[in-house]
Amino acid sequence: MLLLPLFAMQFTTEVSWDGLDFAVFGGMLIFAGAAVEFVVWAGGSRLVRLFGAGAVVIAFVAIWATLAIDAI
């Protein structure tokens, strides 16, 4: 996933990431992956693990979309 913006930057000017953008996105991926692993490890039933992992994914996408439009 981290290479997709780099690949897109080769073909269009609409994607223009710098080093900080890649670092933030990489940190977000690491944090989200660790959070999903924790939810799966600490969750009780299958349903709790599923909803916990879903909540992490939804939060990741919401933060990514917010950062993408420079709202913060």
C-alpha positions in Angstrom: 0.0 0.0 0.0 2.8 2.3 0.7 4.2 2.0 -2.8 0.9 3.0 -4.5 1.3 6.8 -4.1 4.9 6.5 -5.3 3.7 4.6 -8.4 0.9 7.1 -9.0 3.4 10.1 -8.8 5.2 8.7 -11.8 2.1 9.1 -14.0 0.1 12.1 -12.7 0.7 15.4 -11.0 -2.4 15.1 -8.9 -0.5 12.9 -6.4 2.5 14.8 -4.9 3.7 13.3 -1.7 6.9 14.2 0.1 8.9 12.3 2.6 6.8 13.4 5.5 3.6 12.1 3.8 5.2 8.7 3.3 6.5 8.6 6.9 3.0 9.5 8.3 1.3 6.9 6.2 3.9 4.3 7.1 3.3 5.0 10.8 -0.4 4.8 10.3 0.0 1.4 8.7 2.2 0.1 11.5 -0.1 1.4 14.2 -3.2 0.0 12.5 -1.6 -3.4 12.0 -0.5 -3.5 15.7 -3.9 -2.4 16.8 -5.6 -5.2 14.8 -3.1 -7.7 16.2 -3.9 -6.6 19.7 -7.7 -6.8 19.1 -7.3 -10.3 17.7 -5.1 -11.4 20.6 -7.1 -9.8 23.4 -10.6 -10.3 21.9 -12.8 -12.9 23.4 -15.3 -14.3 20.9 -15.0 -14.2 17.1 -17.6 -11.5 16.9 -15.7 -9.2 19.3 -12.5 -9.7 17.3 -14.4 -9.0 14.1 -16.0 -5.8 15.3 -12.8 -4.6 17.0 -10.8 -5.2 13.8 -13.5 -3.4 11.8 -13.4 -0.4 14.1 -9.6 -0.2 13.6 -10.0 -0.3 9.9 -12.8 2.3 9.9 -10.7 4.6 12.1 -7.7 4.2 9.8 -9.7 5.1 6.7 -11.3 8.1 8.4 -8.0 9.5 9.5 -6.4 8.8 6.1 -9.3 10.6 4.3 -9.1 13.5 6.7 -5.4 13.9 6.1 -5.9 13.5 2.4 -8.0 16.7 2.2 -5.7 18.6 4.5 -8.5 19.2 7.0 -6.1 19.0 10.0 
